[in-house]
Amino acid sequence: MKLILSFLFLGMFFNSPAQVKTGIETLKNHNFAYLEGKKVGLITNPTGVDSNLKSTVDILHEAENVELVALYGPEHGVRGNIAAGEKVENATDPATGITVFSLYGKTRKPTPKMLEGIDVLVYDIQDIGSRSYTFISTLGLAMEAAAENNIEFMVLDRPNPLGGNKFEGAVTEPEFTSFVSQFPITYVHGFTVGELATYLNKQKLLKDGVQCDLTVIKMEGWKRDMNFEETGLPWVMSSPHIPHAHSAYYYPASGILGELYVYNIGVGYTLPFQLFGADWLDANQLAKKLQALELPGVMFRPVYFKPYYSTYKGEEIEGVQVHLTEIEKAPLSLIQFYVLQEAYKMNPEKNVFEMCEPSRLGMFDKVCGTDKVRKAFEKNFKVKDIMKLWTQDIEKFKKSAKKSFLY
């Protein structure tokens, strides 16, 4: 499963048919029979589209046998008009006139009042395959609400951009459960969103062990060894810093370190999650040291850039760009730790865990799902010191996860 270069996106402009049909396509092909006669609430965002880029909101609103009565907005909002981290407010969708309830503000879990009159709650959002993405936390909370209010829950399934065979990282420990690590799953989790919902339900991982009346509308044509480009589907940015499908591949490579706001990781520049930059780094030497590690599926090159916003805004900095050549072989989530290892050898006075705001350490640990990784790593800044911690849960988790695979 080779990483396909960006120019191969040109294929979609020649109307080549998608190999994969997502859940909304399957639902539409069955004439929305699963929703007929029911009052429908929809949790979605701009990624909820069919292969012609028509919004699931509009598809369900226009379907003669579907009664869409409420919308629910996760982070960024139903139509994607809210910036990262900003609260989503209750509103009215201008295109349909349907009420939009916020799930990213004071309320993150649908309340009984928000669900009044709803027979089935439908979820259609593209995930990126890493645990620390807030949409899957919204998924779990919505499933809980559906169970507690005796409402059916339906997931319109979509591909995992990283494929279905990649699992990396520690399973979240209970005391580090948060909105960026809501579930005891590995950091790179291998599930489609429908499979994740199935897993949460089967394993009774929702609050108080509740289980919802779950239906997953499966995809057609998706295989576990597919990355997103191989599906033939168009990519809609899932959040402002995931503008392309390949952005999802790089997200786990730097996103944990990014929580410290010590390095610029390309967020605030044109290559989100693909860069590691700071004003004390020697780009050429760092690239050489990282290349010498011969990490599978990864290459590094020196890079010089000036971020437009975020960490080091307006400053000339240097570092390395990550190039993924084989994402199935690359140790995605460990790349950031290898960068820290080699940079620390060159600059032992630069301890990122001491340089960051103290409050950021908590976020770093929450995204890792444990504080053990940070505490072990910062003793010597060596990846070998965390390797067991980062990998020891994977085989057991995969064995459990396979029971919920749908493909």
PyMOL commands that set and color helices and strands:
alter all, ss='L'
color gray80, all
select helices_A, chain A and resi 6-14+23-29+33-35+56-62+134-148+174-176+193-202+207-209+228-231+245-258+283-292+332-346+352-355+358-368+372-380+383-385+387-391+394-404
alter helices_A, ss='H'
color red, helices_A
select strands_A, chain A and resi 39-44+67-73+91-92+99-102+120-124+152-156+213-217+275-278+298-305+317-324
alter strands_A, ss='S'
color yellow, strands_A
deselect
rebuild
show_as cartoon
